[in-house]
Amino acid sequence: MNIARRALVLGAATLPTLARAQAQQTIRLGIISDMSGAFADLSGPNSVLAVRQAIQDAASLGLRVELVTADHQNKPDVAVNIARQWFDRDGVDALIDVPASSAALAANAVVREKNKVFLASAPGTAELTGAQCSPNTVQWTYDTWMLANSTARAMVREGGDSWFFVTADYAFGHSMEVEGAKIITAEGGRVLGNARFPFPGTTDFSAFLLRAQASRAKVVGLAFGGTDMANAVKQATEFGLQRRGQKLAALILFISEVHSMGLATAKGLVCSESFYWDLNDRTRALTARLKRNFNAPPPTMVQAGCYAATLHYLKTVADMGVAEAKRSGAATVARMKAMPCDDDAFGPGTIRADGRKLHPAYLLEVKAPEESRGPWDYYKVLATVPGDQAFRPMAEGGCPLV
């Protein structure tokens, strides 16, 4: 377990009483992320920089903020142990990020037990606002239902009515496949089969892609993300799946993966995201600050979600007072839901009773190399889906809070 501590705003504390007084007035944020594995590029160290930017942007609120970080190696038991240590010993008030849905679901239970706050940006499982929703959790950035609703529906309506899924064998992959299959079936399509690969640790996708090829499905749905996506698309290109008439549908794709693959490989892939750095003046301004302050590349939607969720949380803490916010995570999340959201990453938005943050989703297509105007100019916006239509209707989620 690798844990680092950064005090963003600290005063000199030489006496125990002064230290205790400062602790009572300090908001402690804890980022659990994947710092070196499959999700390190879409989350990881640059999620930390995004949170640091949010803390800088909230400086006028006058809060004392401390940030700690840890690498959970995409293991649920490691995530749980870190969270318990932080809550029980280190006085952490809010947990941020937590890629890998299995790890996020495990951490979600600990946050509720300890009555803290979970700002979930990286996990995609829709269970966080469904059966396992919590009064202590906000799921900020995206989820499997949104991705399937936007991408799978569009592909079926354009003629891709037979599918084969290549799926990461863990909670997020399963959820992505299930949600995608529901949309495909509802639109009149068929799912011909699936192949599930061990996660993490798989680098050779040839056996799974060959099964997809043998199915003769019109669309091969890739239900996973991270560096695995880049590896699989490169191998699918080598096998000539698309030359043989099969389309690749990236049910989740991040700009970091497009960057890794290169436009020559990724061109034509259709995906859905809730953030793109070049959408408007505000997204470009945030990207410029991250570059100027931390030499960071354009953020992924997960990193943008870490920024926005942290900023809204700190605004809420300032509104209700540090002591009250530290007393009850559930009360703080309730106030977050009551306050309107607005930030440079996602613009105006709201948080529903089930903890689902609402903002637009964008159907995107990866540009061909000759269409790109420069570094990181990777996407064309095909459609914008309003926030109240992009995510699963609250009544269908099964959240006990509603």
C-alpha positions as CSV (number, residue, x, y, z in Angstrom):
1,M,0.0,0.0,0.0
2,N,1.5,3.3,-1.1
3,I,0.0,6.3,0.8
4,A,1.1,9.8,0.2
5,R,0.1,12.9,2.1
6,R,-0.1,16.5,0.8
7,A,-1.2,19.3,3.1
8,L,-2.7,21.9,0.8
9,V,-3.3,24.5,3.5
10,L,-1.5,24.0,6.8
11,G,-0.6,26.1,9.8
12,A,2.3,25.6,12.2
13,A,1.1,23.3,15.0
14,T,3.6,22.9,17.8
15,L,1.4,22.1,20.7
16,P,-1.0,19.1,21.0
17,T,-4.0,21.3,21.7
18,L,-3.3,23.5,18.7
19,A,-2.9,20.4,16.5
20,R,-6.2,19.1,17.8
21,A,-7.9,22.4,17.1
22,Q,-6.5,22.5,13.6
23,A,-7.7,18.9,13.0
24,Q,-11.2,19.9,14.0
25,Q,-11.1,22.7,11.4
26,T,-9.4,20.8,8.6
27,I,-11.3,19.0,5.8
28,R,-9.3,15.8,4.8
29,L,-9.8,14.4,1.4
30,G,-8.6,10.9,0.4
31,I,-8.1,9.8,-3.2
32,I,-8.0,6.1,-3.7
33,S,-7.0,5.4,-7.2
34,D,-5.0,3.1,-9.6
35,M,-1.6,4.7,-9.7
36,S,0.2,2.3,-12.0
37,G,-2.2,-0.3,-13.4
38,A,-4.9,-0.5,-16.1
39,F,-6.7,2.6,-15.0
40,A,-3.7,4.8,-14.2
41,D,-4.0,6.9,-17.3
42,L,-7.7,7.6,-17.2
43,S,-7.6,8.1,-13.4
44,G,-4.5,7.8,-11.2
45,P,-1.9,10.6,-10.7
46,N,-3.8,13.0,-12.9
47,S,-7.0,12.6,-10.8
48,V,-4.8,13.8,-7.9
49,L,-3.8,16.9,-9.9
50,A,-7.5,17.5,-10.8
51,V,-8.4,17.5,-7.1
52,R,-5.5,19.8,-6.3
53,Q,-6.8,22.2,-9.0
54,A,-10.3,22.1,-7.4
55,I,-8.7,22.9,-4.0
56,Q,-6.9,25.9,-5.6
57,D,-10.1,27.0,-7.3
58,A,-11.9,26.9,-3.9
59,A,-9.2,28.9,-2.1
60,S,-11.5,31.9,-1.7
61,L,-13.8,29.8,0.5
62,G,-11.2,30.0,3.3
63,L,-11.1,26.3,4.1
64,R,-8.2,24.4,5.5
65,V,-7.8,21.3,3.3
66,E,-5.5,18.3,3.5
67,L,-5.2,15.7,0.8
68,V,-4.0,12.1,1.1
69,T,-3.6,9.6,-1.7
70,A,-3.3,5.8,-2.0
71,D,-2.9,3.1,-4.7
72,H,-5.5,0.3,-4.3
73,Q,-4.1,-1.8,-7.1
74,N,-7.7,-2.4,-8.3
75,K,-8.2,-4.8,-5.3
76,P,-11.4,-4.4,-3.3
77,D,-9.8,-5.7,0.0
78,V,-7.0,-3.1,-0.4
79,A,-9.5,-0.3,-1.0
80,V,-11.5,-1.3,2.1
81,N,-8.4,-1.5,4.3
82,I,-7.2,2.0,3.1
83,A,-10.6,3.5,3.7
84,R,-11.0,2.0,7.2
85,Q,-7.5,3.2,8.2
86,W,-8.2,6.7,6.9
87,F,-11.6,7.0,8.6
88,D,-10.6,5.4,11.9
89,R,-7.1,6.7,12.4
90,D,-6.5,9.6,10.0
91,G,-9.7,11.6,10.2
92,V,-10.5,11.6,6.4
93,D,-13.9,13.1,5.7
94,A,-14.4,12.3,2.0
95,L,-13.3,9.6,-0.3
96,I,-12.7,10.4,-4.0
97,D,-12.3,8.5,-7.3
98,V,-11.9,4.7,-6.7
99,P,-11.7,3.1,-10.1
100,A,-12.7,-0.6,-10.5
101,S,-16.4,-1.0,-9.7
102,S,-15.8,-4.0,-7.4
103,A,-13.5,-1.8,-5.3
104,A,-15.9,1.1,-5.4
105,L,-18.8,-1.0,-4.2
106,A,-16.8,-2.4,-1.3
107,A,-15.6,1.1,-0.4
108,N,-19.2,2.4,-0.7
109,A,-20.3,0.1,2.2
110,V,-17.4,1.3,4.5
111,V,-18.2,5.0,3.7
112,R,-21.9,4.5,4.7
113,E,-20.9,2.5,7.9
114,K,-18.6,5.3,9.0
115,N,-21.0,8.1,7.9
116,K,-18.4,9.8,5.6
117,V,-18.7,11.1,2.0
118,F,-17.9,9.2,-1.2
119,L,-17.4,11.3,-4.4
120,A,-17.4,8.5,-6.9
121,S,-16.0,9.6,-10.2
122,A,-14.2,6.6,-11.7
123,P,-16.5,3.6,-11.0
124,G,-19.1,3.0,-13.7
125,T,-21.4,0.4,-12.1
126,A,-25.0,1.7,-12.1
127,E,-25.5,-0.2,-8.8
128,L,-24.1,2.8,-6.9
129,T,-27.4,4.6,-7.7
130,G,-29.4,1.4,-7.9
131,A,-29.7,-1.4,-5.3
132,Q,-26.5,-0.3,-3.5
133,C,-27.2,3.4,-3.4
134,S,-26.2,5.2,-0.3
135,P,-27.2,8.5,1.4
136,N,-23.4,9.1,1.7
137,T,-22.5,8.7,-2.0
138,V,-22.6,10.9,-5.1
139,Q,-21.9,9.2,-8.4
140,W,-20.6,12.0,-10.5
141,T,-19.3,11.3,-13.9
142,Y,-20.9,8.4,-15.8
143,D,-22.3,4.9,-15.4
144,T,-22.9,1.8,-17.4
145,W,-26.6,2.7,-18.2
146,M,-25.6,6.0,-19.7
147,L,-22.9,4.5,-21.8
148,A,-25.1,1.7,-23.1
149,N,-28.1,4.0,-23.6
150,S,-26.1,6.3,-25.8
151,T,-23.7,4.1,-27.7
152,A,-25.5,0.8,-28.1
153,R,-28.8,2.4,-29.0
154,A,-27.1,4.5,-31.7
155,M,-25.3,1.5,-33.2
156,V,-28.4,-0.7,-33.4
157,R,-30.4,2.1,-35.0
158,E,-27.7,2.3,-37.7
159,G,-28.0,-1.4,-38.5
160,G,-25.7,-3.0,-36.0
161,D,-28.4,-5.4,-34.8
162,S,-26.3,-8.5,-33.9
163,W,-23.7,-8.3,-31.1
164,F,-20.9,-10.3,-29.5
165,F,-19.5,-9.0,-26.2
166,V,-15.9,-9.2,-25.1
167,T,-16.1,-8.4,-21.4
168,A,-13.8,-7.8,-18.4
169,D,-14.7,-10.4,-15.8
170,Y,-15.5,-8.2,-12.9
171,A,-18.4,-6.1,-11.6
172,F,-18.0,-3.2,-14.1
173,G,-17.7,-5.4,-17.1
174,H,-20.7,-7.5,-16.2
175,S,-22.8,-4.4,-15.6
176,M,-21.8,-2.9,-18.9
177,E,-22.7,-6.1,-20.8
178,V,-26.0,-6.5,-19.0
179,E,-27.0,-2.9,-19.6
180,G,-25.9,-3.0,-23.2
181,A,-27.8,-6.2,-23.9
182,K,-31.0,-4.7,-22.5
183,I,-30.7,-1.7,-24.8
184,I,-29.9,-3.9,-27.8
185,T,-32.8,-6.2,-27.2
186,A,-35.2,-3.3,-26.6
187,E,-34.2,-1.9,-29.9
188,G,-34.9,-5.2,-31.7
189,G,-31.3,-6.5,-31.9
190,R,-29.8,-9.8,-30.7
191,V,-26.8,-10.7,-28.5
192,L,-25.1,-13.8,-30.1
193,G,-22.7,-14.5,-27.3
194,N,-19.8,-13.3,-25.1
195,A,-16.3,-14.0,-24.0
196,R,-15.1,-12.9,-20.6
197,F,-11.4,-12.4,-19.9
198,P,-9.7,-12.3,-16.5
199,F,-9.2,-8.8,-15.0
200,P,-6.7,-7.5,-14.2
201,G,-3.8,-9.1,-15.9
202,T,-4.9,-10.0,-19.4
203,T,-2.7,-8.6,-22.2
204,D,-3.4,-11.0,-25.0
205,F,-7.0,-10.7,-26.3
206,S,-6.5,-12.9,-29.4
207,A,-8.6,-15.9,-28.2
208,F,-11.5,-13.6,-27.2
209,L,-11.4,-11.6,-30.4
210,L,-11.3,-14.8,-32.5
211,R,-14.4,-16.0,-30.8
212,A,-16.1,-12.7,-31.6
213,Q,-14.9,-13.0,-35.2
214,A,-16.3,-16.6,-35.5
215,S,-19.7,-15.4,-34.2
216,R,-20.1,-13.2,-37.3
217,A,-21.9,-10.6,-35.2
218,K,-22.1,-7.2,-36.9
219,V,-20.9,-5.4,-33.8
220,V,-18.2,-6.5,-31.3
221,G,-19.0,-4.7,-28.1
222,L,-15.9,-4.1,-25.9
223,A,-17.1,-3.9,-22.3
224,F,-14.0,-2.7,-20.5
225,G,-11.7,0.3,-20.3
226,G,-8.3,1.4,-19.4
227,T,-5.1,0.2,-21.1
228,D,-6.9,-3.0,-21.9
229,M,-9.0,-1.1,-24.5
230,A,-6.0,0.2,-26.3
231,N,-4.4,-3.3,-26.4
232,A,-7.6,-5.0,-27.6
233,V,-8.4,-2.4,-30.4
234,K,-4.8,-2.7,-31.7
235,Q,-5.1,-6.5,-31.8
236,A,-8.5,-6.4,-33.4
237,T,-7.0,-4.1,-36.1
238,E,-4.2,-6.6,-36.7
239,F,-6.8,-9.4,-37.0
240,G,-8.7,-7.4,-39.5
241,L,-12.1,-7.6,-37.8
242,Q,-13.3,-4.3,-39.2
243,R,-12.0,-5.2,-42.7
244,R,-14.2,-8.2,-42.5
245,G,-17.3,-6.1,-41.9
246,Q,-17.5,-6.2,-38.1
247,K,-17.7,-3.0,-36.3
248,L,-16.0,-2.3,-32.9
249,A,-18.2,-0.6,-30.4
250,A,-16.2,0.8,-27.4
251,L,-18.9,0.8,-24.7
252,I,-16.5,2.9,-22.7
253,L,-13.6,4.9,-24.1
254,F,-11.4,7.6,-22.6
255,I,-9.4,10.1,-24.4
256,S,-6.2,8.8,-22.8
257,E,-6.9,5.5,-24.6
258,V,-7.3,7.2,-27.9
259,H,-4.0,9.0,-27.3
260,S,-2.4,5.7,-26.6
261,M,-3.8,4.0,-29.7
262,G,-3.3,6.9,-32.0
263,L,-5.9,8.1,-34.5
264,A,-4.8,5.7,-37.2
265,T,-5.9,2.8,-35.1
266,A,-8.8,4.4,-33.2
267,K,-10.4,6.4,-36.0
268,G,-14.1,5.8,-36.5
269,L,-14.7,4.4,-33.0
270,V,-17.9,5.7,-31.5
271,C,-18.2,6.2,-27.8
272,S,-20.0,8.3,-25.2
273,E,-18.4,10.6,-22.6
274,S,-19.7,13.3,-20.3
275,F,-16.6,15.5,-20.7
276,Y,-14.3,16.5,-23.5
277,W,-11.7,19.2,-23.0
278,D,-12.5,21.0,-26.3
279,L,-16.3,21.3,-25.8
280,N,-16.5,25.0,-24.9
281,D,-14.7,27.9,-23.4
282,R,-15.1,26.7,-19.9
283,T,-13.7,23.2,-20.5
284,R,-10.8,24.7,-22.4
285,A,-10.1,27.1,-19.5
286,L,-10.0,24.3,-17.0
287,T,-7.7,22.4,-19.3
288,A,-5.4,25.4,-19.6
289,R,-5.2,25.8,-15.8
290,L,-4.2,22.2,-15.3
291,K,-1.6,22.6,-18.0
292,R,-0.3,25.8,-16.5
293,N,-0.3,24.8,-12.8
294,F,0.7,21.1,-13.1
295,N,1.8,20.5,-16.7
296,A,-1.1,18.0,-16.9
297,P,-2.5,16.7,-20.2
298,P,-6.2,17.3,-21.1
299,P,-8.2,15.5,-18.4
300,T,-10.3,12.4,-19.0
301,M,-13.9,12.5,-17.9
302,V,-13.0,10.7,-14.7
303,Q,-10.3,13.3,-13.8
304,A,-12.8,16.1,-14.7
305,G,-15.3,14.4,-12.4
306,C,-12.8,14.4,-9.6
307,Y,-12.3,18.1,-10.1
308,A,-16.0,18.9,-10.2
309,A,-17.2,16.7,-7.4
310,T,-14.4,18.0,-5.1
311,L,-15.3,21.6,-5.9
312,H,-19.0,21.1,-5.2
313,Y,-18.2,19.3,-2.0
314,L,-15.9,22.1,-0.8
315,K,-18.6,24.7,-1.7
316,T,-21.1,22.7,0.4
317,V,-18.7,22.5,3.3
318,A,-18.2,26.2,3.3
319,D,-22.0,26.7,3.1
320,M,-22.8,24.5,6.1
321,G,-19.7,25.0,8.2
322,V,-16.7,22.7,8.7
323,A,-17.9,21.3,12.1
324,E,-21.3,20.4,10.8
325,A,-19.9,18.8,7.6
326,K,-17.4,16.7,9.5
327,R,-20.2,15.6,11.9
328,S,-22.2,13.7,9.3
329,G,-21.4,12.6,5.8
330,A,-25.0,11.9,5.0
331,A,-26.0,15.4,6.0
332,T,-23.3,16.8,3.8
333,V,-24.4,14.8,0.8
334,A,-28.0,15.9,1.5
335,R,-26.9,19.5,1.3
336,M,-24.9,18.8,-1.9
337,K,-28.1,17.5,-3.4
338,A,-30.0,20.6,-2.4
339,M,-27.4,23.0,-3.8
340,P,-27.2,23.6,-7.6
341,C,-23.9,22.5,-9.2
342,D,-21.9,24.6,-11.6
343,D,-18.3,24.2,-12.7
344,D,-16.0,24.5,-15.7
345,A,-16.0,20.8,-16.4
346,F,-19.7,20.0,-16.7
347,G,-21.5,23.4,-16.4
348,P,-24.7,23.6,-14.5
349,G,-26.3,20.4,-13.1
350,T,-28.1,18.8,-10.2
351,I,-27.8,15.8,-8.0
352,R,-30.8,13.5,-7.7
353,A,-32.1,11.8,-4.5
354,D,-30.4,8.5,-5.5
355,G,-27.0,10.3,-5.7
356,R,-26.9,10.4,-9.5
357,K,-25.2,13.7,-10.7
358,L,-27.0,14.9,-13.9
359,H,-25.3,16.6,-16.8
360,P,-25.2,16.1,-20.5
361,A,-23.6,13.1,-22.3
362,Y,-22.0,13.4,-25.7
363,L,-22.0,10.8,-28.4
364,L,-18.5,11.1,-30.0
365,E,-16.6,9.7,-32.9
366,V,-12.8,9.5,-33.0
367,K,-11.4,11.6,-35.8
368,A,-9.2,10.3,-38.7
369,P,-5.6,11.6,-38.5
370,E,-6.2,14.1,-41.4
371,E,-9.2,15.6,-39.5
372,S,-7.3,16.5,-36.4
373,R,-6.1,20.0,-36.0
374,G,-3.4,19.4,-33.4
375,P,-2.5,17.5,-30.2
376,W,-5.4,16.0,-28.4
377,D,-7.9,17.1,-31.0
378,Y,-9.4,13.7,-31.2
379,Y,-13.3,13.8,-31.1
380,K,-16.2,14.9,-33.3
381,V,-19.4,15.5,-31.3
382,L,-22.2,13.6,-33.0
383,A,-25.0,14.3,-30.6
384,T,-25.7,15.9,-27.2
385,V,-28.0,14.1,-24.8
386,P,-29.5,16.3,-22.0
387,G,-28.8,15.2,-18.4
388,D,-32.4,14.2,-17.6
389,Q,-32.3,11.8,-20.6
390,A,-28.7,10.6,-20.5
391,F,-29.1,8.6,-17.3
392,R,-31.4,5.9,-16.1
393,P,-34.7,7.1,-14.8
394,M,-34.6,7.2,-11.1
395,A,-37.8,5.0,-10.8
396,E,-36.1,2.2,-12.7
397,G,-33.0,2.0,-10.6
398,G,-34.3,0.3,-7.5
399,C,-32.6,2.7,-5.1
400,P,-34.1,2.2,-1.6
401,L,-33.6,5.9,-0.8
402,V,-36.4,6.8,-3.3
